[in-house]
Amino acid sequence: MIKTKMAAPSIPRIQILPPALANQIAAGEVVERPASVLKELVENALDAGAQRIEIETEAGGIGLIRVRDDGCGIHHNDLPLALSSHATSKVRHGEELLNITTLGFRGEALASIDAVSRLSLSSRMADNEHGWCIRENTPVQPIAHPLGTTVEVRDLFYNTPARRRFLRGEKTEFIRLRTIQTQLALSHFEISFRISYNRRPFLTLPACTCPPEQLKRITELCGRNFAEHSMYFKREIERAMPMGLVRTS
């Protein structure tokens, strides 16, 4: 009997992933479904100081998620950076991690969303006569745009079929979108929201600062029965200072 010598298994070498593939993998940590995309985009708008936010979605958010705000905008030279990993205007020094005051600061959201969708980013700052837009790795181009920023996300997970198959039907994804919209609207009474779905107006929520106006928003979002059994109270708590920081004034 002749014995054949088995070839030694090849040992794979460690290598750096291509940036595009690394971004697609990292996107899974930020972009779970359309609702998580919407949450990231609206929180960016809130961090930009927006007072009015418009939300448009189609096909459960898989076909389209568009968020437009009237915030401070993005400098046109920074638009490509906004779509890069680990790029943010919200943290500059390690010490600032002890005193985070924004909803997002990692600089990963737009880069991750861009890696798994067809994304366009448009913005205009107050001192600019027109806006600027970047889409699908094209150069930044001037466009007509109001003050603020618009992020448009189309064909979510078009290049990651496994992740797209993980999603539920349009109705279920729409319910998840509505849950996020409700949570954001209830936690930011001072912001006006205009929400549409499948090109039809869905909700218009004016900014509300006094309890009667806030109760009206609660009724519209949660139902009359919930509102009638709710109790209004106000409590202020002094924000605790992080360890290592000393209040100077």
C-alpha positions, 0 to 999 in steps of 0.5 A: 500500500502506497501512502501519499503525503498530505499537503500542509494546510496553507496559513493565511497571512494577515492583511489590511482590508481595502477601505471600501470593504472595511467601511461596509463591515463597520457599517453593520455596527451603526446601520442595522436597518432604516430606522437606525439610519434615520436616528443618526441623521436626525441626531446630526441635524439636532447637533447642528442646531436645527429648529426645523427638520423635514423627514421624507421616507419611501418603501420602509426607508429602504428606497429613500430616507431624506432629512433636511434641516435648517442648522448651521450647515457644513463648510463646502471644503469639509463635505468630503471629510464628512463622509470619511471614517473617524471624521467629526467636528464634535470632538477634538481632544481626548479630554472632551470625551469626559464631557460629551454634550452632543448626540453623536461624536464618533464620526462614523455615521455618515461614512457607514451609511455611505458605504451601504447606500447611494448617498448625497450630502448637500449643505449651505452655511449662512455666509455662502450665496449658494450650497454645495453637494457631494454624491457617490464620490463625485467632486463637490459641486455648487447647487441651489440650497437653503440654509442648512443640510440635506442628507439623501439616502437611497437604495439602502444595502444595495451592495450588501444583499445579506444585510438587505435580506435581514430586513423585514417587510415594508410595513414592519420597517415603516413601523420602526421608522415611526417609532424612532420619529415618535421618540425624537419628536417627544424628546425635542418639543422645541423642534418642528418636524414635518414628516412625509411617507411615500410622497404623502404628508404624514405628520406636521408637528409645530415647535411647542414650548408650553405644556398645552402645546406639548400635550397636543403633540403627545396626543397626536403621537401617542393617542388621546387615551394616553394623553388623558391619563398622563400627568405633567411635572417638571424637574431640574437636575444639575448636571454632574461634573465628570471626574477630573474636571473642576467647575471654575464659574 
